């Protein structure tokens, strides 16, 4: 659904809308954002405008883009005190299923999985590392 402009550039309005979706959990941390084609249809905007909006989100640390894989919402940590600096990072990579993962997914050893690793830091110190796996979806 298109968002009103309210005197700001269209890409900023779209970036604000997507940021709100990430903040409220409608687009959860680590989830893929819709494709540029879907966003152009949803917001009735040009591909260039959508790319500018995503660039704004990337620069603000709300999303990360991996070539050939897409754009993902990044987990956000809220610092408990004003002197704490919270950061998070999400990485994705293809891995071959070992015996334990193959048994969990009921697939053959060596089947390609996607590993998502989320690293949370406070003041530069690692506080949490979460690894999740999913089957590689085929088109």
Contact map, one row per residue, 1 for C-alpha under 8 A:
1110000000000000000000000000000000000000011000000000000000000000000000000000000000000000000000000000000000000000000000000000000000000000000
1111000000000000000000000000000000000000011100000000000000000000000000000000000000000000000000000000000000000000000000000000000000000000000
1111100000001100100000000000000000000000001000000000000000000000000000000000000000000000000000000000000000000000000000000000000000000000000
0111110000001000000000000000000000000000000000000000000000000000000000000000000000000000000000000000000000000000000000000000000000000000000
0011111111001000000000000000000000000000000000000000000000000000000000000000000000000000000000000000000000000000000000000000000000000000000
0001111100000000000000000000000000000000000000000000000000000000000000000000000000000000000000000000000000000000000000000000000000000000000
0000111110000000000000000000000000000000000000000000000000000000000000000000000000000000000000000000000000000000000000000000000000000000000
0000111111011000000000000000000000000000000000000000000000000000000000000000000000000000000000000000000000000000000000000000000000000000000
0000101111111000000000000000000000000000000000000000000000000000000000000000000000000000000000000000000000000000000000000000000000000000000
0000100111111100000000000000000000000000000000001000000000000000000000000000000000000000000000000000000000000000000000000000000000000000000
0000000011111110000000000000000000000000000000001101100000000000000000000000000000000000000000000000000000000000000000000000000000000000000
0000000111111111000000000000000000000000000000000000100100000000000000000000000000000000000000000000000000000000000000000000000000000000000
0011100111111111100000000000000000000000000000000000000000000000000000000000000000000000000000000000000000000000000000000000000000000000000
0010000001111111110000000000000000000000001000000100100000000000000000000000000000000000000000000000000000000000000000000000000000000000000
0000000000111111111000000000000000000000000000000000110110000000000000000000000000000000000000000000000000000000000000000000000000000000000
0000000000011111111100000000000000000000000000000000000000000000000000000000000000000000000000000000000000000000000000000000000000000000000
0010000000001111111110000000000000000000000000000000000000000000000000000000000000000000000000000000000000000000000000000000000000000000000
0000000000000111111111000000000000000000000000000000000000000000000000000000000000000000000000000000000000000000000000000000000000000000000
0000000000000011111111100000000000000000000000000000000010000100000000000000000000000000000000000000000000000000000000000000000000000000000
0000000000000001111111110000000000000000000000000000000000000000000000000000000000000000000000000000000000000000000000000000000000000000000
0000000000000000111111111110000000000000000000000000000000000000000000000000000000000000000000000000000000000000000000000000000000000000000
0000000000000000011111111111100000000000000000000000000000000100000000001000000000000000000000000000000000000000000000000000000000000000000
0000000000000000001111111110000000000000000000000000000000000000000000000000000000000000000000000000000000000000000000000000000000000000000
0000000000000000000111111110000000000000000000000000000000000000000000000000000000000000000000000000000000000000000000000000000000000000000
0000000000000000000011111111100000000000000000000000000000000000000000000000000000000000000000000000000000000000000000000000000000000000000
0000000000000000000011111111000000000000000000000000000000000000000000000000000000000000000000000000000000000000000000000000000000000000000
0000000000000000000011111111101110000000000000000000000000000000000000001000000000000000000000000000000000000000000000000000000000000000000
0000000000000000000001001111111000000000000000000000000000000000000000001010000000000000000000000000000000000000000000000000000000000000000
0000000000000000000001001011111000000000000000000000000000000000000000011111000000000000000000000000000000000000000000000000000000000000000
0000000000000000000000000001111100000000000000000000000000000000000000011110000000000000010000000000000000000000000100000000000000000000000
0000000000000000000000000011111110000000000000000000000000000000000000011000000000000000000000000000000000000000000000000000000000000000000
0000000000000000000000000010011111000000000000000000000000000000000001111000000000000000000000000000000000000000000000000000000000000000000
0000000000000000000000000010001111100000000000000000000000000000000001111000000000000000000000000000000000000000000000000000000000000000000
0000000000000000000000000000000111110110000000000000000000000000000000000000000000000000000000000000000000000000000000000000000000000000000
0000000000000000000000000000000011111110000000000000000000000000000001000000000000000000000000000000000000000000000000000000000000000000000
0000000000000000000000000000000001111111000000100110000000000000000000000000000000000000000000000000000000000000000000000000000000000000000
0000000000000000000000000000000000111111100000100000000000000000000000000000000000000000000000000000000000000000000000000000000000000000000
0000000000000000000000000000000001111111110000000000000000000000000000000000000000000000000000000000000000000000000000000000000000000000000
0000000000000000000000000000000001111111111110000100000000000000000000000000000000000000000000000000000000000000000000000000000000000000000
0000000000000000000000000000000000011111111111100100000000000000000000000000000000000000000000000000000000000000000000000000000000000000000
0000000000000000000000000000000000001111111110000000000000000000000000000000000000000000000000000000000000000000000000000000000000000000000
1100000000000000000000000000000000000111111100000000000000000000000000000000000000000000000000000000000000000000000000000000000000000000000
1110000000000100000000000000000000000011111110000000000000000000000000000000000000000000000000000000000000000000000000000000000000000000000
0100000000000000000000000000000000000011111111000000000000000000000000000000000000000000000000000000000000000000000000000000000000000000000
0000000000000000000000000000000000000011101111101100000000000000000000000000000000000000000000000000000000000000000000000000000000000000000
0000000000000000000000000000000000000001000111111100000000000000000000000000000000000000000000000000000000000000000000000000000000000000000
0000000000000000000000000000000000011001000011111110000000000000000000000000000000000000000000000000000000000000000000000000000000000000000
0000000000000000000000000000000000000000000001111111000000000000000000000000000000000000000000000000000000000000000000000000000000000000000
0000000001100000000000000000000000000000000011111111100000000000000000000000000000000000000000000000000000000000000000000000000000000000000
0000000000100100000000000000000000010011000011111111110000000000000000000000000000000000000000000000000000000000000000000000000000000000000
0000000000000000000000000000000000010000000000111111111000000000000000000000000000000000000000000000000000000000000000000000000000000000000
0000000000100000000000000000000000000000000000011111111100000000000000000000000000000000000000000000000000000000000000000000000000000000000
0000000000110110000000000000000000000000000000001111111110000000000000000000000000000000000000000000000000000000000000000000000000000000000
0000000000000010000000000000000000000000000000000111111111000010000000000000000000000000000000000000000000000000000000000000000000000000000
0000000000000000000000000000000000000000000000000011111111100000000000000000000000000000000000000000000000000000000000000000000000000000000
0000000000010010000000000000000000000000000000000001111111110000000000000000000000000000000000000000000000000000000000000000000000000000000
0000000000000010001000000000000000000000000000000000111111111110000000000000000000000000000000000000000000000000000000000000000000000000000
0000000000000000000000000000000000000000000000000000011111111111100000000000000000000000000000000000000000000000000000000000000000000000000
0000000000000000000000000000000000000000000000000000001111111100000000000000000000000000000000000000000000000000000000000000000000000000000
0000000000000000000000000000000000000000000000000000000111111110000000000000000000000000000000000000000000000000000000000000000000000000000
0000000000000000000000000000000000000000000000000000000011111111000000000100000000000000000000000000000000000000000000000000000000000000000
0000000000000000001001000000000000000000000000000000000011111111000000001111000000000000000000000000000000000000000000000000000000000000000
0000000000000000000000000000000000000000000000000000010011011111100000111100000000000000000000000000000000000000000000000000000000000000000
0000000000000000000000000000000000000000000000000000000001001111110000111100000000000000010000000000000000000000000000000000000000000000000
0000000000000000000000000000000000000000000000000000000001000011111011110000000000000000000000000000000000000000000000000000000000000000000
0000000000000000000000000000000000000000000000000000000000000001111111100000000000000000000000000000000000000000000000000000000000000000000
0000000000000000000000000000000000000000000000000000000000000000111111000000000000000000000000000000000000000000000000000000000000000000000
0000000000000000000000000000000000000000000000000000000000000000011111000000000000000000000000000000000000000000000000000000000000000000000
0000000000000000000000000000000000000000000000000000000000000000111111100000000000000000000000000000000000000000000000000000000000000000000
0000000000000000000000000000000110100000000000000000000000000000111111110000000000000000000000000000000000000000000000000000000000000000000
0000000000000000000000000000000110000000000000000000000000000011110011111000000000000000000000000000000000000000000000000000000000000000000
0000000000000000000000000000111110000000000000000000000000000011100001111100000000000000000000000000000000000000000000000000000000000000000
0000000000000000000001000011111110000000000000000000000000000111000000111110000000000000000000000000000000000000000000000000000000000000000
0000000000000000000000000000110000000000000000000000000000001111000000011111000000000001110000000000000000000000000000000000000000000000000
0000000000000000000000000001110000000000000000000000000000000100000000001111100000000001110000000000000000000000000001000000000000000000000
0000000000000000000000000000100000000000000000000000000000000100000000000111110000000011000000000000000000000000000000000000000000000000000
0000000000000000000000000000000000000000000000000000000000000000000000000011111000000111000000000000000000000000000000010000000000000000000
0000000000000000000000000000000000000000000000000000000000000000000000000001111100000100000000000000000000000000000000000000000000000000000
0000000000000000000000000000000000000000000000000000000000000000000000000000111111011100000000000000000000000000000000000100000000000000000
0000000000000000000000000000000000000000000000000000000000000000000000000000011111010000000000000000000000000000000000000000000000000000000
0000000000000000000000000000000000000000000000000000000000000000000000000000001111110000000000000000000000000000000000000000000000000000000
0000000000000000000000000000000000000000000000000000000000000000000000000000001111111000000000000000000000000000000000000000000000000000000
0000000000000000000000000000000000000000000000000000000000000000000000000000000011111000000000000000000000000000000000000000000000000000000
0000000000000000000000000000000000000000000000000000000000000000000000000000001111111100000000000000000000000000000000000110000000000000000
0000000000000000000000000000000000000000000000000000000000000000000000000000001001111110000000000000000000000000000000000111000000000000000
0000000000000000000000000000000000000000000000000000000000000000000000000000111000011111000000000000000000000000000000011111000000000000000
0000000000000000000000000000000000000000000000000000000000000000000000000001100000001111100000000000000000000000000000011111000000000000000
0000000000000000000000000000000000000000000000000000000000000000000000000111100000000111110000000000000000000000000001111000000000000000000
0000000000000000000000000000000000000000000000000000000000000000000000000110000000000011111000000000000000000000000001110000000000000000000
0000000000000000000000000000010000000000000000000000000000000001000000000110000000000001111100000000000000000000000111100000000000000000000
0000000000000000000000000000000000000000000000000000000000000000000000000000000000000000111110000000000000000000000111000000000000000000000
0000000000000000000000000000000000000000000000000000000000000000000000000000000000000000011111000000000000000000011110000000000000000000000
0000000000000000000000000000000000000000000000000000000000000000000000000000000000000000001111100000000000000000011100000000000000000000000
0000000000000000000000000000000000000000000000000000000000000000000000000000000000000000000111110000000000000001111000000000000000000000000
0000000000000000000000000000000000000000000000000000000000000000000000000000000000000000000011111000000000000001111000000000000000000000000
0000000000000000000000000000000000000000000000000000000000000000000000000000000000000000000001111100000000001111100000000000000000000000000
0000000000000000000000000000000000000000000000000000000000000000000000000000000000000000000000111111110000011111100000000000000000000000000
0000000000000000000000000000000000000000000000000000000000000000000000000000000000000000000000011111110000001100000000000000000000000000000
0000000000000000000000000000000000000000000000000000000000000000000000000000000000000000000000001111111000001000000000000000000000000000000
0000000000000000000000000000000000000000000000000000000000000000000000000000000000000000000000001111111100000000000000000000000000000000000
0000000000000000000000000000000000000000000000000000000000000000000000000000000000000000000000001111111110001000000000000000000000000000000
0000000000000000000000000000000000000000000000000000000000000000000000000000000000000000000000001111111111111110000000000000000000000000000
0000000000000000000000000000000000000000000000000000000000000000000000000000000000000000000000000011111111110000000000000000000000000000000
0000000000000000000000000000000000000000000000000000000000000000000000000000000000000000000000000001111111100000000000000000000000000000000
0000000000000000000000000000000000000000000000000000000000000000000000000000000000000000000000000000111111100000000000000000000000000010000
0000000000000000000000000000000000000000000000000000000000000000000000000000000000000000000000000000011111110000000000000000000000000000000
0000000000000000000000000000000000000000000000000000000000000000000000000000000000000000000000000000011111111010000000000000000000000000000
0000000000000000000000000000000000000000000000000000000000000000000000000000000000000000000000001000011001111110000000000000000000000000000
0000000000000000000000000000000000000000000000000000000000000000000000000000000000000000000000011110110000111110000000000000000000000000000
0000000000000000000000000000000000000000000000000000000000000000000000000000000000000000000000011100010000011111000000000000000000000000000
0000000000000000000000000000000000000000000000000000000000000000000000000000000000000000000000011000010000111111100000000000000000000000000
0000000000000000000000000000000000000000000000000000000000000000000000000000000000000000000001111000000000000111110000000000000000000011000
0000000000000000000000000000000000000000000000000000000000000000000000000000000000000000000001111000000000000011111000000000000000001111000
0000000000000000000000000000000000000000000000000000000000000000000000000000000000000000000111100000000000000001111100000000000000001111000
0000000000000000000000000000000000000000000000000000000000000000000000000000000000000000000111100000000000000000111110000000000000111100000
0000000000000000000000000000010000000000000000000000000000000000000000000000000000000000011110000000000000000000011111000000000001111000000
0000000000000000000000000000000000000000000000000000000000000000000000000000000000000000011100000000000000000000001111100000000011110000000
0000000000000000000000000000000000000000000000000000000000000000000000000010000000000001111000000000000000000000000111110000000111100000000
0000000000000000000000000000000000000000000000000000000000000000000000000000000000000001110000000000000000000000000011111000011111000000000
0000000000000000000000000000000000000000000000000000000000000000000000000000100000000111100000000000000000000000000001111100011110000000000
0000000000000000000000000000000000000000000000000000000000000000000000000000000000000111000000000000000000000000000000111111111100000000000
0000000000000000000000000000000000000000000000000000000000000000000000000000001000011110000000000000000000000000000000011111111000000000000
0000000000000000000000000000000000000000000000000000000000000000000000000000000000011110000000000000000000000000000000001111100000000000000
0000000000000000000000000000000000000000000000000000000000000000000000000000000000001110000000000000000000000000000000001111110000000000000
0000000000000000000000000000000000000000000000000000000000000000000000000000000000000000000000000000000000000000000000001111111000000000000
0000000000000000000000000000000000000000000000000000000000000000000000000000000000000000000000000000000000000000000000111101111110000000000
0000000000000000000000000000000000000000000000000000000000000000000000000000000000000000000000000000000000000000000000111100111110000000000
0000000000000000000000000000000000000000000000000000000000000000000000000000000000000000000000000000000000000000000001111000011111000000000
0000000000000000000000000000000000000000000000000000000000000000000000000000000000000000000000000000000000000000000011110000011111100000000
0000000000000000000000000000000000000000000000000000000000000000000000000000000000000000000000000000000000000000000111100000000111110000000
0000000000000000000000000000000000000000000000000000000000000000000000000000000000000000000000000000000000000000001111000000000011111000000
0000000000000000000000000000000000000000000000000000000000000000000000000000000000000000000000000000000000000000001110000000000001111100000
0000000000000000000000000000000000000000000000000000000000000000000000000000000000000000000000000000000000000000111100000000000000111110000
0000000000000000000000000000000000000000000000000000000000000000000000000000000000000000000000000000000000000000111000000000000000011111000
0000000000000000000000000000000000000000000000000000000000000000000000000000000000000000000000000000000010000001110000000000000000001111100
0000000000000000000000000000000000000000000000000000000000000000000000000000000000000000000000000000000000000001110000000000000000000111110
0000000000000000000000000000000000000000000000000000000000000000000000000000000000000000000000000000000000000000000000000000000000000011111
0000000000000000000000000000000000000000000000000000000000000000000000000000000000000000000000000000000000000000000000000000000000000001111
0000000000000000000000000000000000000000000000000000000000000000000000000000000000000000000000000000000000000000000000000000000000000000111
